[in-house]
């Protein structure tokens, strides 16, 4: 039997003398049972958890440095298999250098009583396996199979930009996880520790200075739990307890983890200035969410200001997002799309970098694209010296631009799978006033547009 099989089909596996008991699938109970089994296997790993899926079916273990206690990785896998067999479980066990490669090896190479160990640097042995081993959604696997793509090797041979445009970022992210180019962490089954502090008052307070003193004391108490462990928080959640038995929330999100009391105090003060309490405060609860280790900062021998510049930039982003709101402070990331207006995506400073994108600072080159790109191309009229040649004069909203230099055209077009057909010839134009324009001719109807300019 398999998941999703109709009950009538499953009944065909029974014999006439069998007594059948049919029960509904219970995903929460299944997950809890998997977690309990994982906790019984803790002697084989310092970090053990279940896979992140709607209906998990695998236990993930970090066995780095553990194999030496079992005479090697093969011995570790065999001992784990015996431990599970003693509990009447039939397991498929695989050890590899990444979570993604171990998952595909366990599902398509390992068998009952046959653990598989993939040595480091030999992931190519897994590429002939089915593309379903990348843990893709069923709809994505179906689309790939319709195109004749059956194996991981065939997917790896495709152009990354084409995969993103056709299927989104899922396939690219799974490939990077499979190869170890994108980290994939195991969430332990044991509940994570909570970092929380609170204080209650006998009498309510209303004065802003008294309220600030209250949350300063609670913040100090909370940071005393984080600082000894070199931890910081990216999300601070506060709940003011009011005299009318209501709770007034205050949330603070940061672009990077920190435990700097002075910086957090300044941001909380900005939030408090905009807050209006309906009654006197009789208590405060403060909890640090999204807790993470602080990034190590080693001073440089000569350029000692570089680390401090990065910290000052993060502090500036935190101040702006606290003052203006998270949705008002955005960071650009480049996407692998040839169409200029679709090549940049803006996301909040507190959000993770979108999968498949590249931080703007590491990919931007001032000579590749104009420093000012218009949100929408502007229709223009042109006079060309030669048929199908570059413009000699440009007209836009009654303004005339005489062109003294035109660079060779750059053709940009989209693939057939994008739905919208884009085919353009872009020109760099220098005007008599020294202004540089970036214009294109749409080849479908030979209309001209002004898309940006160079400063």
C-alpha positions in Angstrom: 0.0 0.0 0.0 1.0 3.6 -0.5 -0.1 7.0 0.7 -3.1 8.2 -1.3 -4.2 4.8 -2.3 -8.1 4.4 -2.3 -9.4 2.1 0.4 -11.1 -0.2 -2.2 -7.7 -0.7 -3.9 -6.0 -1.4 -0.5 -8.6 -4.0 0.4 -7.5 -6.1 -2.6 -4.3 -6.9 -0.7 -6.3 -8.7 2.1 -7.4 -12.4 2.2 -10.9 -13.6 2.9 -10.0 -14.7 6.5 -8.3 -11.4 7.4 -10.0 -8.9 9.7 -9.7 -5.4 8.3 -9.5 -2.3 10.4 -9.7 1.0 8.5 -8.7 4.2 10.2 -8.4 7.8 9.0 -4.9 9.2 8.5 -3.9 11.4 11.5 -0.9 13.6 10.5 -0.4 15.2 13.9 -0.2 11.8 15.6 2.1 10.5 12.8 4.5 13.4 13.3 4.5 13.0 17.1 5.4 9.3 16.7 8.2 10.3 14.4 9.5 12.8 16.9 9.4 10.2 19.7 11.3 7.8 17.6 13.9 10.5 16.8 14.4 11.2 20.5 15.1 7.5 21.1 17.9 7.7 18.5 19.8 10.6 20.2 22.8 8.4 21.1 23.6 8.5 17.4 23.6 12.2 16.9 24.1 15.5 18.8 21.4 17.2 16.6 18.4 15.2 15.4 15.1 16.3 14.1 12.4 15.5 11.5 12.3 16.9 8.0 10.5 20.2 7.4 7.4 19.0 5.4 3.6 19.0 5.8 3.7 15.3 6.3 7.3 14.4 7.3 8.5 10.8 6.7 12.2 11.1 7.5 14.4 11.6 10.5 17.4 13.9 9.9 20.6 13.5 11.9 23.9 15.4 12.0 26.5 12.7 12.5 29.6 15.0 12.0 32.3 13.6 14.3 30.2 10.7 15.6 31.3 8.0 13.2 34.6 7.4 15.0 32.7 6.0 18.0 31.2 3.3 15.7 34.3 2.3 13.7 33.3 4.5 10.8 30.2 5.7 9.0 29.2 2.3 7.7 29.4 0.9 11.3 27.3 3.8 12.5 24.6 3.2 9.8 24.5 -0.6 10.6 24.2 0.0 14.3 21.4 2.5 13.8 19.7 0.0 11.5 19.9 -2.7 14.2 18.5 -0.4 16.8 15.5 0.4 14.7 15.0 -3.2 13.7 14.8 -4.2 17.4 11.8 -1.8 17.6 10.3 -3.6 14.6 10.9 -0.7 12.2 12.0 -1.3 8.6 14.3 1.6 7.8 16.1 3.1 4.8 19.4 4.7 6.1 21.8 6.8 4.1 24.8 9.0 5.2 26.0 11.8 2.9 27.6 15.2 3.1 24.4 17.2 2.7 20.8 16.8 3.9 19.5 16.8 0.3 21.9 14.1 -1.0 21.3 11.9 2.1 17.5 12.2 1.5 17.7 11.1 -2.1 20.1 8.3 -1.3 17.8 7.0 1.5 14.8 7.0 -0.8 16.3 5.6 -4.0 19.5 3.7 -3.1 19.1 2.3 0.4 17.1 -0.8 1.1 16.0 -2.8 4.1 19.0 -3.9 6.1 21.2 -2.2 3.4 22.4 1.2 4.6 24.2 3.4 2.1 27.2 5.7 2.7 28.1 8.3 0.1 31.8 9.4 0.6 32.5 13.1 0.5 33.0 14.5 -3.0 31.1 11.8 -4.7 27.7 13.4 -5.1 27.8 12.7 -8.9 26.9 9.1 -8.0 23.5 10.4 -7.1 22.8 12.4 -10.3 21.4 9.5 -12.3 18.6 9.1 -9.7 15.1 10.3 -10.3 14.4 14.1 -10.2 11.8 13.4 -7.5 14.8 13.0 -5.2 15.2 16.8 -5.1 12.1 17.0 -2.9 10.1 19.0 -5.4 6.4 19.5 -5.4 4.4 17.0 -7.4 3.3 19.7 -9.8 6.9 20.6 -10.6 7.9 17.0 -11.0 5.0 16.5 -13.4 6.0 19.5 -15.5 9.6 18.3 -15.7 8.6 14.8 -16.7 6.4 16.2 -19.5 9.5 17.9 -20.8 11.4 14.6 -20.8 13.5 15.5 -17.7 13.7 12.4 -15.5 17.0 12.6 -13.6 18.9 15.0 -11.4 21.7 15.1 -13.9 19.3 16.4 -16.6 18.1 19.2 -14.3 21.6 20.1 -13.4 22.5 20.6 -17.0 19.8 23.2 -17.5 20.5 27.0 -17.3 19.7 28.4 -13.9 18.1 31.5 -15.2 15.8 29.5 -17.4 14.8 27.3 -14.5 13.9 30.3 -12.3 11.9 32.0 -15.1 10.0 28.7 -15.9 9.6 27.1 -12.5 10.4 29.7 -9.9 13.2 29.4 -7.3 12.2 26.0 -5.9 14.4 23.9 -8.3 17.4 26.1 -8.0 17.2 26.2 -4.2 16.9 22.4 -4.0 19.8 21.9 -6.3 22.0 24.2 -4.2 20.9 22.3 -1.0 21.7 19.0 -2.8 25.2 20.2 -3.6 25.8 21.9 -0.3 26.0 25.4 -1.9 23.0 26.6 0.2 23.0 25.7 3.9 20.1 23.5 5.2 19.8 23.3 9.0 18.2 20.6 11.1 15.7 21.9 13.7 16.2 19.8 16.8 13.2 17.9 18.2 13.7 19.2 21.6 11.9 22.5 22.1 14.2 25.5 21.8 14.8 27.5 25.0 12.7 30.6 25.5 14.3 33.9 26.6 11.7 35.9 28.4 11.6 38.5 31.2 8.7 40.3 33.0 8.0 42.6 35.9 4.8 43.5 37.6 3.9 46.6 39.5 1.7 47.2 42.5 0.5 50.6 41.2 0.0 51.7 37.6 2.3 54.2 35.9 1.4 56.6 33.1 4.4 59.0 32.8 6.6 58.2 29.7 9.8 58.5 31.8 8.5 55.9 34.3 7.4 53.6 31.5 10.8 53.9 29.8 12.5 53.1 33.1 10.3 50.0 33.4 11.1 48.5 30.0 14.8 49.4 30.5 15.0 47.3 33.6 13.1 44.4 31.9 15.4 44.7 28.8 18.5 44.5 31.0 17.1 41.4 32.6 16.4 39.8 29.2 19.8 40.7 27.8 21.5 39.1 30.8 20.1 35.8 29.5 21.5 36.3 26.0 24.9 37.9 26.5 26.6 35.1 28.4 25.7 32.7 25.5 26.8 35.3 22.9 23.3 35.3 21.4 21.3 38.2 19.9 17.7 38.7 18.8 16.2 39.9 15.5 12.7 40.2 16.9 11.7 41.6 20.3 8.1 41.2 21.4 6.7 43.3 24.3 3.4 43.2 26.0 2.3 46.0 28.3 -0.2 44.9 30.9 -2.7 47.7 31.6 -4.9 48.4 34.6 -8.1 47.5 32.5 -6.8 43.9 32.2 -5.8 44.4 28.5 -2.5 43.9 26.7 -0.8 46.5 24.6 1.7 44.9 22.2 4.9 46.5 20.9 7.0 44.7 18.4 10.6 45.5 17.3 12.2 43.8 14.3 15.9 44.1 13.4 17.9 43.5 10.2 20.5 41.5 12.1 20.8 39.8 15.5 22.1 42.1 18.3 22.3 42.2 22.1 23.4 45.9 22.3 21.3 47.4 25.0 22.0 51.0 24.0 20.9 50.4 20.4 17.8 48.4 21.3 16.9 51.1 23.9 17.1 53.8 21.2 14.8 51.8 18.9 12.3 51.0 21.7 12.2 54.7 22.5 11.3 55.5 18.9 8.5 52.9 19.1 7.2 54.3 22.4 6.9 57.8 21.0 4.2 56.5 18.6 2.4 54.4 21.1 -0.7 55.5 22.8 -1.7 53.6 26.0 -5.4 53.4 26.9 -4.7 52.9 30.7 -1.9 52.9 33.3 0.8 50.2 33.0 0.9 47.6 35.8 3.3 45.1 34.2 5.5 44.3 31.2 6.4 41.1 29.5 9.3 41.0 27.1 10.5 38.0 24.9 13.4 37.6 22.5 12.3 35.8 19.4 14.4 34.8 16.4 17.4 34.3 18.6 20.7 33.5 16.8 24.4 33.5 17.5 26.2 36.8 17.0 28.4 37.1 14.0 32.1 37.1 15.0 33.9 40.3 14.4 37.6 40.3 14.1 39.4 43.6 13.7 41.6 44.0 10.6 45.3 44.8 10.8 45.0 47.9 8.6 41.4 48.7 7.6 40.0 48.7 11.1 36.9 50.7 10.1 35.4 48.0 7.8 33.6 46.0 10.5 32.4 49.2 12.2 31.0 50.5 8.9 29.0 47.3 8.5 27.6 47.7 12.0 26.8 51.3 11.5 24.9 50.5 8.3 22.8 47.9 10.2 22.1 50.4 12.9 21.0 52.9 10.3 18.6 50.4 8.7 17.2 49.6 12.2 16.6 53.2 13.0 14.9 53.9 9.6 12.6 50.9 9.8 11.7 51.7 13.4 10.9 55.3 12.5 9.2 54.8 9.1 7.9 51.3 9.4 9.3 48.0 8.1 7.4 48.3 4.8 9.1 51.7 4.0 12.7 50.5 4.1 13.6 48.2 1.3 16.7 46.6 0.0 17.3 45.7 -3.7 18.3 42.2 -4.9 19.2 41.3 -8.4 17.3 38.4 -10.1 18.6 36.3 -13.0 16.2 37.9 -15.5 17.3 39.6 -18.8 14.3 42.0 -18.8 15.6 45.1 -17.0 12.3 46.0 -15.2 12.1 42.4 -13.9 15.8 42.0 -12.9 15.5 43.8 -9.5 13.2 42.9 -6.6 12.8 44.9 -3.4 12.4 43.2 0.0 12.2 44.4 3.6 15.4 44.8 5.5 14.1 42.3 8.2 13.3 39.7 5.5 15.6 37.0 4.3 17.2 37.5 0.9 14.9 35.9 -1.7 16.0 32.5 -3.0 17.7 32.7 -6.4 18.6 36.4 -6.0 22.0 38.1 -5.4 22.7 40.9 -3.0 22.8 44.1 -4.9 26.2 45.3 -3.7 27.9 42.1 -4.9 26.5 42.1 -8.4 26.0 45.7 -9.4 28.4 47.1 -12.0 28.0 50.8 -12.8 28.7 50.3 -16.5 26.2 47.5 -17.1 23.0 49.4 -16.7 21.9 53.0 -16.3 22.1 54.5 -12.8 18.4 55.6 -13.2 15.9 53.1 -14.6 12.4 54.3 -15.0 9.6 52.2 -13.5 7.9 52.1 -16.9 9.5 52.8 -20.4 8.5 56.2 -21.7 7.2 56.3 -25.3 9.3 58.6 -27.5 9.4 59.8 -31.2 12.7 59.5 -33.1 14.3 60.6 -36.3 16.8 58.1 -37.6 19.6 58.9 -40.1 19.3 55.5 -41.7 16.4 53.0 -41.9 16.6 50.6 -39.0 19.5 52.7 -37.6 20.0 54.5 -34.3 18.1 57.7 -33.5 19.6 61.0 -34.6 16.9 63.1 -32.8 14.7 62.1 -29.9 11.4 63.8 -28.9 9.7 63.3 -25.6 6.8 65.4 -24.3 7.8 68.4 -26.5 11.5 68.2 -25.5 14.1 67.7 -28.3 17.3 65.8 -27.8 19.9 65.9 -30.6 22.1 62.8 -30.6 25.9 63.1 -31.3 26.9 59.5 -30.5 25.0 56.1 -30.5 26.6 52.9 -29.4 26.0 49.5 -31.0 22.7 48.0 -30.1 22.3 45.3 -27.4 19.4 42.9 -28.0 17.4 41.7 -25.0 14.6 39.2 -25.4 12.6 36.8 -23.3 12.1 33.0 -23.7 9.0 31.5 -25.1 8.1 30.0 -21.7 7.7 33.4 -20.1 4.3 34.0 -21.8 5.0 37.7 -22.6 7.1 38.1 -25.7 9.8 40.7 -25.3 12.3 41.5 -28.0 14.2 44.9 -27.9 17.3 46.6 -29.3 18.8 48.9 -26.6 21.0 51.9 -27.5 23.3 54.2 -25.5 22.8 57.7 -26.8 24.8 60.8 -26.0 23.0 64.2 -26.5 24.6 67.5 -27.4 24.1 68.6 -23.8 26.2 65.6 -22.6 23.3 63.6 -21.3 23.4 59.8 -21.8 20.1 58.1 -22.6 19.2 54.4 -22.6 16.5 53.8 -25.3 15.2 50.8 -27.1 13.3 49.8 -30.2 10.6 47.2 -29.7 11.1 44.9 -32.7 7.5 43.7 -32.8 6.1 47.1 -33.9 9.4 49.2 -34.2 8.2 51.7 -31.6 10.8 53.5 -29.5 11.0 53.9 -25.7 13.2 55.8 -23.3 14.0 53.4 -20.4 16.7 55.1 -18.3 19.6 57.5 -18.2 23.2 57.5 -17.0 24.3 60.1 -14.4 
